[in-house]
Amino acid sequence: MHVVVLGAGILGVSSAWYLRQEGYQVTVVDRQPGPALETSYANGGQLSVGHVEPWASLETLPQLWRWGFREEAPVLFRPRLDWAQWSWGLRFFRECSPTRHHRNLQALLNLGRYSRSTQQALRRDTGIAFQAADHGILNLYASRADWERGARAAAEITRLGYPRHRLTWEQALALEPALEATQAHWSGATYTPGDGSGDAHLWTEALSLKCQENGVVFRFGQTVQGLEMQGGQVAGVCLKEDALPLAADAVVVALGSYSPLLLRPLGIRIPVYPVKGYSATVPLRQPGAAPSISITDDASKMVFTRLGDTLRIAGTAEFAGYDTSLNPVRCNALVSRARTLFPDAAHYDRPTFWSGLRPATPSNCPLIGRTRIPNLFLNTGHGTLGWTLGCGSGKALADLVSGRTPAVDFSFSGP
Ligand SMILES: Cc1cc2nc3c(=O)[nH]c(=O)nc-3n(C[C@H](O)[C@H](O)[C@H](O)COP(=O)(O)OP(=O)(O)OC[C@H]3O[C@@H](n4cnc5c(N)ncnc54)[C@H](O)[C@@H]3O)c2cc1C
């Protein structure tokens, strides 16, 4: 059976790996010249199972409203005459109810834990090096009220079986001495020892090479234009560069934020909307002054992750359609916040800026599974968590294609 995977980001490549392990003939198609060159390229690097709280909650709504329309705020909403944007917003409000929030949190935590152990097994089996650090993740809170909120979230995650501890500022400093030089005021922290970090691009590139060694075919530089249907099933994939469709027995859509555009002509509407984020990567100047634990600054919603001899600063969420242009105000906000936290750590005058479109769903839960077309599958909509959830989602998808129930309690998509 020939399975064609559309997209060579984290989700497409991990799907291809596990599908090949099942014995399928697998082809991956991507418009870029290599794997992980769009949203999976320069993200925050966090493998953050303990931080899967969905954005949609009654607690975050007032904060989102305060930020919503300010140019330099962590979350920015640019209203457009775009039905997809507004219907996504309405669904987001619905997901804020306590019942839905709790259900989404539990589902994401299940998938996150499964993904972490799946990735660790794959690391052991393949020896892939990706500047991994298994030192946990430290969340910092500026105000006492925010710290209390963070501690409540930590207690809830711990109660659900994944330890996340409340720390005083002194305890946080003892854990991460690079914070000694910080010029910001902090009230306290939470710490998730089981989390980690690593370079998603390096991982995906290396995994795609392992896929190729195992017989997966990659067709880079090919743009998917549509799907050819026959008798209610997908028969092939239409590529811009080829006159004839690429024949397929099954197709997996892992096109990130572009997934809804391919599916819409088939009458399949999925609530995935692009949410733009930015990162800055700066070379280290004094490695001892840079954090070795990945840090989340709750006030600015930025993350700081050491990747080899660089510091990656990532964050901000902009609801502005498919625009990937770099806004200088938002770029500079990343560098200036990093300078405040770790003044001597890096050459802040030499940043490499990047932006990517998170494929976000209103519930934060990804769409993994079969569509109403029997041989058309989804592995998309991972939003802020694609790196964290990537391996587990790929393995679960391969199970679903094979007709098995995945070994994780998650509400997979079905017809
Ligand atoms: C600033 C930022 C920080 C982040 N930080 C983290 C983090 O710390 N931890 C975490 O877990 N997640 C993080 N994420 C989220 C994570 O990066 C994404 O969820 C993940 O990369 C999505 O992967 P994907 O494979 O679904 O999409 P993509 O990586 O975008 O892959 C989709 C692929 O489809 C291809 N494609 C699209 N359309 C076509 C077409 N028509 N024809 C052919 N090919 C096509 C693209 O070229 C692309 O390679 C962050 C995201 C951003 C933006």
The ligand as an ORCA input file, in Angstrom:
! r2SCAN-3c Opt
* xyz 0 1
  C       7.481     31.272     17.265
  C       7.087     29.831     17.470
  C       7.550     29.157     18.590
  C       7.170     27.836     18.818
  N       7.690     27.185     19.879
  C       7.344     25.891     20.114
  C       7.911     25.192     21.213
  O       8.744     25.711     21.947
  N       7.488     23.922     21.437
  C       6.562     23.308     20.630
  O       6.178     22.174     20.915
  N       6.062     23.932     19.540
  C       6.430     25.208     19.269
  N       5.914     25.864     18.188
  C       4.931     25.171     17.340
  C       5.560     24.228     16.318
  O       6.677     24.825     15.731
  C       4.493     23.883     15.258
  O       3.349     23.356     15.890
  C       5.022     22.831     14.277
  O       6.208     23.265     13.683
  C       3.996     22.546     13.187
  O       4.537     21.547     12.371
  P       3.779     21.058     11.062
  O       4.565     19.902     10.544
  O       2.339     20.876     11.354
  O       3.837     22.319     10.094
  P       5.055     22.846      9.180
  O       6.342     22.707      9.853
  O       4.667     24.203      8.699
  O       5.048     21.821      7.985
  C       4.112     21.899      6.922
  C       4.861     21.633      5.639
  O       3.924     21.659      4.553
  C       4.550     22.245      3.439
  N       3.508     22.763      2.556
  C       2.508     23.629      2.864
  N       1.699     23.817      1.793
  C       2.205     23.034      0.792
  C       1.802     22.760     -0.535
  N       0.714     23.323     -1.078
  N       2.544     21.914     -1.266
  C       3.645     21.304     -0.748
  N       4.067     21.514      0.519
  C       3.352     22.377      1.281
  C       5.451     23.323      4.014
  O       6.515     23.594      3.147
  C       5.901     22.711      5.325
  O       7.173     22.098      5.227
  C       6.289     27.188     17.901
  C       5.843     27.853     16.778
  C       6.245     29.159     16.545
  C       5.775     29.860     15.312
*
